[in-house]
Amino acid sequence: MDVGGATVAVILGDAAFSLAAFEGGSLVAFRSRRRDCAPDEPERLRDEAIRTAALAGTDAPGRIAVLGPGTPDVVRGLRELGLPAEPAWRAGAPGLPLEAAELAWLGAALG
């Protein structure tokens, strides 16, 4: 399913987060920032995801895949802000979860 725009992966860590933008299956932008788990975290992550999508050459993320500690709250907050967010393990083919092996690079990015 082509949702348009870049897919932005939001990789949450305890003290930092990273954003990876993919276009056509290729990594086109990667950024990291210090994490602040304050109540306004979804708004800040929204802004960072939009900036990352812009670096990838699109106006807005077509999909946001979130992984790491606090994923359910972040996904809920991003959806309330009108963004197409989902847990990374559901961001693959419709109806099929991604295999754990396909997510291993995300953990290594923060290691």
C-alpha positions in Angstrom: 0.0 0.0 0.0 1.6 3.3 -1.1 0.7 5.9 1.5 2.7 8.7 0.0 5.5 10.6 1.7 8.4 9.1 3.5 8.1 6.5 6.2 9.7 7.8 9.3 10.8 5.4 12.0 10.9 6.9 15.5 13.3 4.8 17.6 12.8 5.6 21.3 15.6 5.1 23.8 15.7 6.0 27.5 17.7 9.2 27.1 17.6 9.8 23.3 15.6 9.0 20.2 16.5 8.6 16.6 14.5 9.2 13.4 15.1 7.4 10.2 13.3 8.4 7.0 12.8 5.8 4.2 11.8 6.6 0.6 11.2 3.7 -1.8 12.8 1.3 0.7 16.1 3.3 1.0 17.3 5.2 4.0 17.4 8.9 3.0 17.8 10.7 6.4 18.8 9.7 9.9 18.8 12.0 12.9 19.1 11.7 16.7 18.0 13.9 19.5 17.9 13.9 23.3 14.7 12.5 24.7 12.4 14.3 27.2 9.4 12.2 28.3 7.4 15.2 29.4 3.7 15.3 28.6 4.3 17.3 25.4 6.6 14.6 24.0 4.2 13.7 21.1 4.1 17.3 19.9 7.9 17.4 19.9 8.2 14.1 18.1 5.6 15.2 15.6 7.7 18.3 14.8 10.9 16.2 14.5 9.2 13.6 12.3 8.0 16.4 10.0 11.5 17.8 9.8 12.9 14.4 9.1 10.4 13.9 6.3 11.4 17.2 4.9 15.0 16.1 4.8 13.8 13.1 2.8 12.1 15.5 0.3 8.5 15.2 1.3 6.1 17.6 3.0 5.0 15.2 5.8 5.5 11.6 6.8 3.3 9.1 5.0 3.7 6.7 7.9 5.4 6.9 11.3 6.6 3.6 12.8 7.4 3.8 16.5 9.6 1.4 18.5 11.1 1.5 22.0 10.1 2.3 25.6 6.8 4.2 25.7 5.6 3.2 22.2 1.9 2.9 23.0 1.7 6.3 24.6 3.7 8.0 21.8 1.6 6.3 19.1 -1.6 7.3 20.8 -0.3 10.9 21.2 0.8 11.1 17.5 -2.6 9.7 16.3 -4.4 12.3 18.4 -2.3 14.9 16.6 -3.6 13.5 13.3 -0.5 11.6 12.2 -0.4 8.1 10.7 1.5 6.5 13.6 1.7 2.8 14.5 4.0 0.5 16.4 6.9 -0.6 14.2 6.0 -4.3 14.5 2.7 -3.5 12.7 4.3 -1.1 10.1 5.0 -3.9 7.5 2.7 -5.6 5.1 -1.0 -5.0 6.0 -2.2 -7.5 8.5 1.2 -9.1 9.0 3.6 -8.2 11.8 7.3 -7.8 11.0 9.6 -10.5 12.1 11.8 -9.6 15.1 14.9 -10.1 12.9 13.8 -7.2 10.7 13.7 -4.8 13.7 17.1 -5.7 15.1 18.9 -2.9 13.3 16.8 -0.4 15.2 18.1 -1.6 18.6 21.6 -1.5 17.2 21.2 2.1 16.1 20.8 3.1 19.8 23.3 0.6 21.2 
